[in-house]
Amino acid sequence: MEQNTIALEPFVYKPIVINNKVKDDISEFSATDFKMTGIKCGCSGKIYRNKYTFQHQHLMTIKHIEWRNSFDMEPGPEKSCEYCSSLEQQVKAQKIMIGAVDQRNFVLQQKVEELNKTIADLTTEIIELKENASQFDEHLANETRELNDLREKNDRIQKAAQTFMSEFEHVSNS
């Protein structure tokens, strides 16, 4: 069986600017984003997989605070354009991966539908075979009963014939 493995790139975290102040804001990332792809912080390059650990522990570290505050002194446009370009490349790569996953998913859904139809057909066939077996067993039981009845009748006729022959011989000899 063919296996396709897609590794999603973690999202890159960057603080935002509000009223000319650099602040941490992770509202754009869901807990699922953290779990599925991870969030990579620029202060350390480390990937975090728990939203609440990132928010309540990592964002409070001295290293992160110093990194966040360094954005006040760095020229914004060059950093921002570099950051956007990186994000655009990531988005493009992820769209390609999502397209491949969607295509594979479609193929697998088609196979599932085919297998479900096969299962339904086989289930119908099994029901028919069980009914045939049941009717055959019923017929066989009737035939067996009829055969036993005929054997009993034959035994009675043979006994009657023997009795008759015996009486006939007895009458002939007298």
KEROZA-606573 format. One record per residue (C-alpha): residue number from 1; x, y, z. Coordinates in Angstrom, 2 decimals. Example, Ala and Ser with C-alpha at 12.3 -4.5 7.8 and 13.67 -1.06 7.14 Angstrom:
# KEROZA-606573
   num        px        py        pz
     1     12.30     -4.50      7.80
     2     13.67     -1.06      7.14
This chain:
# KEROZA-606573
   num        px        py        pz
     1      0.00      0.00      0.00
     2      1.29      3.41     -0.95
     3      2.00      5.76      1.95
     4      2.18      9.50      1.60
     5      3.61     11.40      4.51
     6      3.13     15.10      4.69
     7      5.01     17.08      7.28
     8      3.43     20.43      7.92
     9      5.75     23.33      8.65
    10      5.17     24.94     12.01
    11      3.67     28.42     12.04
    12      6.21     31.14     12.81
    13      5.28     33.36     15.74
    14      6.03     37.06     15.61
    15      4.74     39.75     17.99
    16      2.39     42.41     16.65
    17      2.58     46.20     16.77
    18     -0.31     48.02     18.45
    19     -0.08     51.81     18.90
    20      3.64     51.71     18.08
    21      4.17     49.16     20.84
    22      5.32     45.60     20.18
    23      3.07     43.14     22.03
    24      2.62     39.41     22.18
    25     -0.66     38.18     20.71
    26     -1.36     34.54     19.94
    27     -5.09     34.91     19.29
    28     -4.61     33.99     15.61
    29     -3.34     30.53     16.60
    30     -5.72     27.85     17.85
    31     -4.87     25.04     20.23
    32     -5.21     22.75     17.20
    33     -2.58     24.79     15.33
    34     -0.22     24.22     18.23
    35     -0.94     20.49     18.39
    36     -1.00     19.72     14.65
    37      1.80     21.88     13.23
    38      3.36     23.59     16.21
    39      4.29     27.22     16.64
    40      7.91     28.22     16.18
    41      9.05     31.21     18.20
    42     11.65     33.49     16.64
    43     13.40     34.08     19.95
    44     14.71     30.54     20.18
    45     13.58     28.64     17.08
    46     11.94     26.12     19.40
    47      8.62     24.59     18.33
    48      5.82     24.68     20.91
    49      2.87     22.28     20.83
    50      0.81     23.57     23.77
    51     -0.90     26.94     23.46
    52     -1.19     27.53     27.19
    53      2.40     26.59     28.00
    54      3.53     28.95     25.23
    55      1.27     31.76     26.43
    56      1.75     31.48     30.19
    57      5.33     30.28     30.41
    58      7.35     30.92     27.28
    59      6.07     34.44     26.58
    60      7.08     35.39     30.14
    61     10.73     34.30     29.82
    62     13.45     36.94     29.89
    63     14.86     35.70     26.58
    64     11.50     36.09     24.84
    65     10.78     39.49     26.38
    66     14.20     40.76     25.28
    67     13.65     39.39     21.79
    68     10.16     40.97     21.59
    69     11.50     44.33     22.84
    70     14.29     44.23     20.24
    71     11.64     44.78     17.55
    72     11.22     48.37     18.82
    73     14.80     49.13     17.78
    74     14.90     47.15     14.53
    75     13.82     48.74     11.28
    76     10.34     47.37     10.57
    77      9.83     47.31      6.80
    78     12.81     45.09      5.93
    79     12.02     42.65      8.72
    80      8.34     42.71      7.88
    81      8.89     42.07      4.15
    82     11.30     39.23      4.88
    83      8.81     37.79      7.34
    84      5.90     38.13      4.88
    85      7.90     36.54      2.08
    86      8.71     33.61      4.34
    87      5.05     33.29      5.31
    88      3.93     33.47      1.68
    89      6.32     30.66      0.79
    90      5.02     28.61      3.70
    91      1.42     29.27      2.68
    92      2.17     28.28     -0.93
    93      3.91     25.08      0.18
    94      1.05     24.23      2.52
    95     -1.54     24.86     -0.20
    96      0.33     22.41     -2.44
    97      0.43     19.85      0.38
    98     -3.26     20.41      1.12
    99     -4.05     19.92     -2.58
   100     -2.15     16.63     -2.56
   101     -3.91     15.54      0.62
   102     -7.30     16.52     -0.82
   103     -6.59     14.56     -4.00
   104     -5.49     11.51     -2.02
   105     -8.54     11.91      0.21
   106    -10.81     11.97     -2.85
   107     -9.22      8.78     -4.21
   108     -9.59      7.10     -0.80
   109    -13.22      8.21     -0.55
   110    -13.87      6.64     -3.97
   111    -12.26      3.41     -2.76
   112    -14.35      3.50      0.43
   113    -17.52      3.91     -1.65
   114    -16.49      0.98     -3.86
   115    -15.72     -1.15     -0.81
   116    -19.03     -0.21      0.82
   117    -20.85     -1.27     -2.36
   118    -18.90     -4.53     -2.40
   119    -19.77     -5.07      1.27
   120    -23.46     -4.41      0.53
   121    -23.38     -6.83     -2.44
   122    -21.62     -9.51     -0.39
   123    -24.04     -8.99      2.52
   124    -26.96     -9.51      0.12
   125    -25.30    -12.61     -1.29
   126    -24.65    -13.99      2.21
   127    -28.31    -13.43      3.15
   128    -29.40    -15.24     -0.04
   129    -27.00    -18.14      0.61
   130    -28.22    -18.46      4.21
   131    -31.83    -18.50      3.00
   132    -30.95    -21.14      0.38
   133    -29.23    -23.22      3.04
   134    -32.22    -22.84      5.37
   135    -34.68    -23.85      2.65
   136    -32.46    -26.77      1.61
   137    -32.27    -27.95      5.24
   138    -36.06    -27.67      5.49
   139    -36.47    -29.64      2.22
   140    -33.96    -32.25      3.38
   141    -35.82    -32.63      6.69
   142    -39.12    -33.13      4.79
   143    -37.52    -35.66      2.45
   144    -35.95    -37.49      5.40
   145    -39.30    -37.55      7.21
   146    -41.01    -38.84      4.06
   147    -38.31    -41.50      3.59
   148    -38.70    -42.63      7.22
   149    -42.49    -42.77      6.77
   150    -42.02    -44.89      3.63
   151    -39.59    -47.22      5.47
   152    -42.10    -47.67      8.29
   153    -44.85    -48.35      5.76
   154    -42.56    -50.81      3.93
   155    -41.77    -52.55      7.26
   156    -45.51    -52.84      8.02
   157    -46.20    -54.19      4.52
   158    -43.35    -56.73      4.86
   159    -44.66    -57.86      8.27
   160    -48.18    -58.12      6.85
   161    -46.83    -60.07      3.85
   162    -44.92    -62.41      6.16
   163    -47.99    -62.90      8.30
   164    -50.05    -63.52      5.19
   165    -47.49    -65.98      3.80
   166    -47.26    -67.73      7.08
   167    -51.06    -68.04      7.27
   168    -51.18    -69.09      3.64
   169    -48.64    -71.84      4.26
   170    -50.46    -72.92      7.35
   171    -53.74    -73.11      5.45
   172    -52.09    -74.87      2.48
   173    -50.56    -77.50      4.71
   174    -53.72    -78.33      6.47
